[in-house]
Amino acid sequence: MRRAMERSFVGIAMIDETMDGSVDGKSCLEALAQIFEYLAGELSLEADARVRAHLAACGPCSSQLMLDRAYLSLLRSRSLLDKASPSLRRRIVQALFATEESRPPR
């Protein structure tokens, strides 16, 4: 359960008595623990198939999948809004690679 909480903090509040079952040999906690890897396409073919089967058969977990997709979409959209300007990025890179002697005094 600890891994599920670490991997799916958005959905951990949804884990209740309706999500303690097993579908096709995969429990809700096991499926939720792998949900972000599943969404990123990072699971092995076998693990992906098991999670996919569980999500297809488990209403609460498929609802959680929709919430996690929306959460990741929100994160992606926010990261696109908060990009640094080219001049700021250039100054940051210059500062990172500058030696102590070439840095301006404070």
N, C-alpha and C positions, 0 to 999 in steps of 0.2 A: 504494500500500500504506500510505503514511503516513496518509492519510485514514481508511482502514479501521481502523487502530490507534487513531486518535483517537476514532472513532465507536463502536467495538465492542471496548472493551478486554477485556471478559469473554470474547469469542470469539476474540480474536487468537491465543490459544494453540492454537486448533483449526485455524488455517490451516496446512495442510501440503500434501504432494503430492497428497492426495485432493481438494483444493479449488483446483486451478489450472486447471480446465477452463472451458469456456464452454457455456452452455445458452441457446438462443434468442438468441444474440448478446450475452449479458450474462455477464461473468465472475463468479466467486465474490467476488473482491475488490470489484468494482463493486457487487454486491448487498449485501455486508456493509457497505460504506461508507454505504449508504442505509437500513440496517435500522431504525435508530431513527426516522428520518423516516417510514418505512413504517408502523411500529407506531403512530406519532402521527397518521397520516393527513395528513401534510404534503407528500406528493409530488403532482406533477401526475398527472392520469389516465393519461397515457402512461407515465410513470416507474413509477407504481404497478403498472400492468399488466405491465411488464417484470420488476419485482422479483417480483411474484406468480408469474409464469410460471417464473422461475428457481427460486424456492423450491419450487414444485410438482414440478419435475423434478430437483432436486438434493438428495439425502439429507443430505449434510453441512451444507448451508446451512439446510435446514429444521430440522435438529437445533439449529443455532445460533439460529434464530428462537425455538425453545422455550426455550432457555437465557436469551436476552435478555428474553423475556416474563416469565420467572420472576424475573429480576434486577430488572426494572422494578416488578414486583408487590411484591417485597421492599422496594424503596426507598419505594414508596407506603405500604406498611403501617407502615414505620418512621417516616415523616413524620407519620402520624396519631397515633402514640404520643407524639411529642415536642412537642406543642403547648403553648404558654405559657398560663398561666391568664389569665382576663380582667383581673384586677387587675395582673398583671405587664405585659401588653400595654398597658394604660392608662398605667402608669408610664413605659414605654419611649416611647410616643407623646408624653407630656407632656415627657419629657426631650429628645426630639428637637426639639420645637418651642419649648422654653423659651429665652429670651434669656439672655445671660451674667449680667445683673443679677438675674434671678429664680432662678438656680440656687443651691442651697444651697452654703455654703462647704465645702471639702474638709478 
